[in-house]
Amino acid sequence: MIGIDLIKTSRMNRLIERFGERALHKFLSPDEILLVKNYKTASGFWAAKEACSKALGVGIGSECNFGDIVIYKTSYGAPKLKLSEKLLENFNILDSSLSITHDGDYAIAVVVVESASADKIKQL
């Protein structure tokens, strides 16, 4: 399963200018906030979480919320996903991959989720 999301970074910049760090707390954990360098990084993280929820086919909501998806970085700085036990079980997830890129005024993220059997995903 694959998901993709695109966000105009100025949208995140306005959100942070208006609400400060409180805006980040709406969709990021304290550990994720420590990784955010600027509004462009925050935009990439937003896109990553949206792309992950789309890969699962449910979007952000009761089946998958922002807190169910945690972004961390490897020692080389590559972004990775840690998914909640709820997501791992409900969607039979074996592995996931994440790529985030920025170009000009946009951040884009792509997530690939591998499940034990796409045909056997639990009906929510």
Rosetta blueprint (number, residue, H / E / L):
1 M L
2 I E
3 G E
4 I E
5 D E
6 L E
7 I E
8 K E
9 T H
10 S H
11 R H
12 M H
13 N H
14 R H
15 L H
16 I H
17 E H
18 R H
19 F H
20 G L
21 E H
22 R H
23 A H
24 L H
25 H H
26 K L
27 F L
28 L L
29 S L
30 P H
31 D H
32 E H
33 I H
34 L H
35 L H
36 V L
37 K L
38 N L
39 Y H
40 K H
41 T H
42 A H
43 S H
44 G H
45 F H
46 W H
47 A H
48 A H
49 K H
50 E H
51 A H
52 C H
53 S H
54 K H
55 A H
56 L L
57 G L
58 V L
59 G L
60 I L
61 G L
62 S L
63 E L
64 C L
65 N L
66 F H
67 G H
68 D H
69 I E
70 V E
71 I E
72 Y E
73 K E
74 T L
75 S L
76 Y L
77 G L
78 A L
79 P E
80 K E
81 L E
82 K E
83 L E
84 S L
85 E H
86 K H
87 L H
88 L H
89 E H
90 N H
91 F L
92 N L
93 I E
94 L E
95 D E
96 S E
97 S E
98 L E
99 S E
100 I E
101 T E
102 H E
103 D E
104 G L
105 D L
106 Y E
107 A E
108 I E
109 A E
110 V E
111 V E
112 V E
113 V E
114 E E
115 S E
116 A L
117 S L
118 A H
119 D H
120 K H
121 I L
122 K L
123 Q L
124 L L
